[in-house]
Structure formats: C-alpha cells, structure tokens
Amino acid sequence: MASNQKIVDFILDQIASSGIVSAKKMFGEYALYCNDKVVALICNDQLYVKPSSSGREFIGQVEEHPPYPGAKKYFMISGDMWDDNEWLASLIKITADDLPVPKKKSRRKQAM
C-alpha cells in the first residue's frame, strides 16, 4: 500500500526546523532526508525513524518494527507524536547528527 502524499507533506512541515529536509518517493513509499542523510521512512502511512543511540535516549521507551518485510527494525513513531513539531524536529535533528555522512557515489567510467 502506497503512503499518502498529504501525510508526507505534513511530516515534512513538522520537521522543517531540523535542517534541510526533503522526501524521495521510492516504490510507493518515501525516504525522508535531513541534511542529505536518510533519517526516516514513511511506509504504509507510518513514520519509521532510523535507530541511533542518541535517538533512543531522547525517545526513552520506543517501539521498534521493520518498515517493510525483511528490513531492519526502526523506531516507529506513532501518529499522536506527529503533532508535536518541536519534539519531532528534535528527534530528526538528533538522528541526522548521529548518522555518518553518506559516501559520495563515484561516477562510472564510460566504455570507449
């Protein structure tokens, strides 16, 4: 089931103060980026934040579920927490700060 664009837009609006945020559609679902790092996924209209030690400390008691079959467990953030934009933006910023800088993809050399 594909996620609803309105939910993605709402969450992006809620986390706007955490940095440069965007979403990229992937197979009907969405990856959320903060400062060029994938920090969360929206799958089946649910928000899943990448696990990090600082994020776990910030959240406290957290539910962990895979966002799709075969995936690693992520922090599942319930919809009632989405309305608290300060809390949600803080979680996204903390997560982005904890994650490593993505590696640059090298360009393939074209065959002659």
C-alpha positions in Angstrom: 0.0 0.0 0.0 1.5 3.3 -1.0 1.7 6.1 1.5 -0.4 9.2 1.2 1.4 12.4 -0.1 -0.6 14.5 2.4 1.0 12.6 5.3 4.5 13.1 3.8 3.8 16.8 3.4 2.5 17.1 6.9 5.6 15.4 8.4 8.0 17.5 6.3 6.3 20.6 7.6 6.5 19.4 11.2 10.3 18.7 10.9 11.2 21.7 8.8 13.2 23.3 11.7 15.5 20.3 12.0 17.6 21.2 8.9 17.3 20.9 5.1 14.5 18.3 4.8 13.1 16.5 1.8 11.3 13.3 0.8 12.1 11.0 -2.1 9.4 8.6 -3.4 10.6 5.0 -3.6 8.4 2.2 -4.7 5.2 4.0 -3.5 6.8 4.8 -0.1 9.1 7.6 1.0 12.6 8.2 2.3 13.0 11.3 4.5 16.2 13.2 4.3 17.7 15.7 6.7 20.9 17.5 5.6 21.5 14.9 2.8 21.1 11.9 5.2 18.3 9.4 5.1 16.8 9.7 8.6 13.4 8.1 8.3 11.0 6.2 6.1 7.3 6.6 5.7 5.7 3.2 4.8 2.0 2.4 4.9 1.4 5.9 6.3 3.6 5.1 9.3 6.7 7.0 10.4 9.9 4.9 11.0 13.0 6.8 12.2 16.4 5.2 11.8 17.7 3.9 15.1 20.5 5.7 16.8 21.8 5.7 20.4 21.0 9.4 20.9 17.6 9.0 19.4 16.9 6.1 21.7 18.0 8.3 24.7 15.8 11.1 23.5 12.7 9.0 23.0 13.0 6.7 26.0 10.5 3.9 25.7 10.2 3.2 22.0 8.5 0.6 19.8 10.7 -0.9 17.1 9.3 -2.5 14.0 10.6 -3.1 10.4 9.1 -0.6 8.0 8.7 -3.4 5.4 9.3 -7.2 5.3 12.9 -8.1 5.5 14.0 -4.7 6.8 15.9 -3.9 10.0 13.9 -2.6 12.9 13.4 1.2 13.0 11.8 3.4 15.7 8.1 3.5 15.0 6.8 6.9 15.9 3.0 6.9 16.5 0.8 9.4 14.8 -0.1 11.1 18.1 3.5 12.3 18.3 3.5 13.9 14.9 1.6 16.9 16.2 4.4 17.9 18.5 6.6 19.6 15.9 9.3 20.6 18.3 9.7 17.1 19.6 9.6 15.5 16.2 12.0 18.0 14.7 14.4 17.5 17.6 14.3 13.7 17.1 15.1 14.1 13.4 17.9 16.5 14.1 19.4 14.2 16.8 19.1 11.3 14.4 20.8 13.2 11.5 23.6 14.3 13.8 24.2 10.7 14.9 24.3 9.3 11.4 27.5 9.2 9.3 28.0 11.4 6.3 26.8 9.5 3.2 29.6 8.3 0.9 29.9 10.1 -2.4 29.0 7.9 -5.3 31.8 7.6 -7.9 30.8 8.1 -11.5 31.3 5.1 -13.7 33.8 5.4 -16.5 32.2 5.0 -19.9 33.5 2.3 -22.2 35.3 3.5 -25.2 
